[in-house]
Amino acid sequence: MNTRIAIAAACVAALASLALVTPAPAAGSPLSFVRVSTIADDLVTPLSLAVDATGNSYVSQNFIGVLTKITPEGTQTTVATVAPGVEVAAVSSFGDTVYFVQGSQPAGSFDLLFSPRGQAAEYLADLGGYEKSQNPDQVNTYGFTDLDEECIAQIPEGPRARLARYTGPVDTNVYGTTATEHGVYVADAGGNDILRVGYDGSISTVAVLPPTPPFEVTPELAERFGFPACVVGHGYRFEPVPTDVELGPDGWLYVTSLPGGPEDPGLGARGAVLKVDPWTGEVKTVATGFAGATNLAVERNTGAILVTELFGGPEGTGQISMFLPGQDMAFASVPVRSPAAIELRGGTVYVTHDAFVLGEMGPAPIGKLTTFSLRGTSHIWDSVLG
């Protein structure tokens, strides 16, 4: 699933005419106030973020192929650059080492690299090669799984026919990583799986995410997407499209997932947060109903979860939703325009926003890295953070 291009294209019309905004508390939210600080601006598509133990942030400026280090005071230095047409993405840190990928989805090439102590980046693993040789999600069947052959024959030849029913193709688009003592876990939005890369460069499949629950096709949707009337009432299973992975305090991996198809008011908010057992590959649903779930952060003691929703909020221009373990409803939300990546360190939230705003000449250099403190904002967060 071509995640970045699909999201970015959808944002052109939705966001191009809006004035810039900064995070502010939602109406009726338990957050009575939010202390906001912009650390860096003029960033280009800052789609991924890592924060190390000393408070340094590492931001991928995906579409210009740059990995940037930003100190707490806002000083920026370049950690890595890649060739034109190649993206830098999926940043994480462990100890004094930063991990990230460089790659191109059209070329099917994604490599995992690491930068120890800010030094020159070194190669660790060939993720694109693994997808080409293994294609883990070929075990999944997407599309209509209950149509008879007579109905399938009525679907016009071309893209619609190919999408009517298909197994997982070879496709890689690494969107998120998290580095741990057991290796680097990878969320592949093209391969629809979670991988583990050992520090020796070995790659293994942790879990293939299941197709989304069947989405019932209405007469309006069949007409809109050019399908024959015989598909009405049948379920369509989209690809799961994992966009981020984080380790929770319970030892499970937490994953944000897009629904693998169009996200608009006519189809509803269908993004999800899933959890994956890194040892058995078991997958469970934590919460659903997110609009453009691009990233998440998990509080390391209590497991409270923050999710960036690209299309969330009353105006559909973005928000951060917050919920507690065992609950599938957010207890608070903060409107943030076009949020992409989020990290939580202690009581401080780090978020990149204005991330998918495109101009006539391409990605606009107006992305920001902002922090805000959760301490003292509500009795819920005070109890969560201790």
Summary of the structure (lengths in Angstrom):
residues: 386
radius of gyration: 20.1
end to end distance: 40.5
largest distance: 64.6
contacts: 1361
relative contact order: 0.16
helix: 15%
strand: 42%
